[in-house]
């Protein structure tokens, strides 16, 4: 993917919100015929994806973009058109890429549907702007 087409979603553990966002983003971008692709990353990745996220995506007919949480790297930042963060990013990350923060997303572990709906609403606004 080139810089013009990669969107990176970042959450602290790279296991829930970013995974959920990337899966939905890729589905919607594809449906709209957009040359955009999202990947999911974490600042301090867990060892495994969130079970609630994997099960929720499966019920929704989607699949995670990553098989395990991946750490946000300098290469990721350099290749991204935009970074969308659900957590605070290191200073270096904020200096290397355009970063947008999506606030007010409930934890996936507490309520998958509410988290999904909030993220989907943000994605629709992003893709329609």
N, C-alpha and C positions, 0 to 999 in steps of 0.2 A: 504494500500500500504506500502511496506517496503522501506527502505532508498535507495535501489538500483533502485527503479522504479519510484520515484516521482521527477518531474521537476516542479519548481515553477517559473512562470512568474510574475514579479512585475512591475507595473507602479504606478505613484503617486496616481492616483485616483481609480485604480483598476476597471475601467469602460470601457476602450477602448483597448489600445494596449495589455495589459495582457490577456484580454478576447479573443481578436482576435487570439493571439498567441497560447493560450491553446487550443482553438477549432481546429485550423489547426494542431497543433502538435499532438493532440490525433487522429485525422483522419489519418495523415500520419504514425504515429507509429503503429496504428492498421493495416493499409494496408500492412505495412512491417513485421507484425507479431512480433513486439517488445514488450517486457514486460515493457513498459514505459507509464506513465500517467502524464499529466500536469494539474496543477491547476493555477488559476489566483488570485493574491492578489494585494493590494494597500498599500502604506505607510500611506496615509491619504484618505481613501476611500470616494467616493461620496455616496449619498443616493440611486442612481439608475444607471443602466448600461447606457452607451452612446447609444442614439437612433440610431445614424449613424452606430455604431458597430452592434447592434441587427439587423437592417434592412439589412446591408451589408452581414452579415453572413446568414441571411434568404435567400437573393437572391442567395448566393453561395451554398445553400442547407445544411448549418450547423447550429448548435445551440450553444449558449453560455454555457460554463462549469459551470457557477455560475448564480443564478437568481438575485442576488444583489452583489455589490462590497463587498469583504471580506478583513479585515485588516490582514496584514502579522503578524504572531505570532511567538513566540519562538518555540512553538511546530512544526509549519510549517518548520522552519529553521532546527530543529533537525531531521526532517523526510525526508529532501530533499537530493537527490543525487547532485542536482545542482540548483542554483538560477540564473535565467537570468533576469537582470534588465534593464528597459528602463529609469530609473531615479536613482538619488543618493540614496543609502540606508544608514540607520543609522549605526554607527560604530559597534554596537553590532551585527547587521545582518551580516556585512562583516567578523566578527570574528568567527561566528558560522557555516558558510557554505562556500562552494566554490561558488563564485559569478562571473558571466560573464556579461559584459555590452554590450548591442547591441545599438550602436550609429547610428545616422543619419536616424532614422525612422520618416517620416513626421507625423504630427498630424492627427489622424483619422478624426477629425472634419473638417479638411480642404480638405482632399482627401482620402476617404476610399480605393479606388483602389490602389493608390500609397503606402499607409501604408501597406495594405494587401500584395502587391507584394514584398515589402522590407522585411517584416516579414517572408513571405513564403520562400524567398531566404535564409535568415538566418537559418530557420528551416531545409531546405534541406541540407545546409552545415553541420549543427550540427548532423543530423541523419546519414549523410554519412561519418562522421569522426570517 
